[in-house]
Amino acid sequence: MIRVLDVWKSYNSQLVLKDICFDVKQGEFFGIIGPNGSGKSTLLKLLSAAEAADRGQIWLRGKLADKHHRKELATWLAVLQQEPLPSIGFSVREVVEMGRFPYQSWLGTERGDSASLIDDILQTLGLTDLQQRTLEKLSGGEKQRVGLAKVMAQEPRLLLLDEPTTFLDIGYQIQLMDTVHRWQRAEEATVIAVLHDLNLASLYCDRILLLDNGRQIGVGKPSELLREDLIQEVYGIRPIILDHPIHHLPQMLLRSAKE
């Protein structure tokens, strides 16, 4: 699905990413982790073809990213941004329906009827009762769920998530990640998620990429990268890593500063 070869990126002579190389397979749930300022969101912009790398190549479905037509790309690639949707006067349903834009003619019409698809997505994300409410009347967490509903309406084969759980409480964090995971498995789609929560990354990601100050520290399974020595090297803390009693995946506990 994606191949990244020797990618470098700078802004105003400030190096943000250097020598990044990895592949993402079709149907994989791939995580990108690292401290603030490590280049995670910049990398996601390059993967979505929103920006171009200064050096190196990014291949999407066997074709260089900058060679894809934007509207055609939007029929199989969707991005959920970190910031919730702005408080504009559209209703929840109208915003979700905007996800169908790549399939519409210049007259705004679509060959098929997508109403049932929109209904199913609203139901799945618990937005049915809010569908006529306008965005300015929603909380930040509700807006984030509307944003996810909108990108799901695109029916993408590749979904890019930029810190999707930032504005959600713990219950909705799990609900959102579970929803994305179920959808990804059912559709055999590919998900790439920038995540701050290392425990969520461990639970949901097949593999993860660890970045630090624009450098690629490693790519591998959660058990290979979520190690005490690497976390201390990259994040500057000395965690306690435990085995999850059900999923048998690494989970991190923080040491108190009182120790």
Secondary structure, DSSP 8 states (H G I E B T S, - for coil): -EEEEEEEEEETTEEEEEEEEEEE-TT-EEEEE-STTSSHHHHHHHHTTSS--SEEEEEETTEEGGGS-HHHHTTTEEEE-SS-----S-BHHHHHHGGGGGGS-TTS--SS--HHHHHHHHHHTT-GGGTTSBGGGS-HHHHHHHHHHHHHHT--SEEEEESTTTT--HHHHHHHHHHHHHHHHHHT-EEEEE-S-HHHHHHH-SEEEEEETTEEEEEE-HHHH--HHHHHHHHS---EEEE-TTT--EEEE---TT-
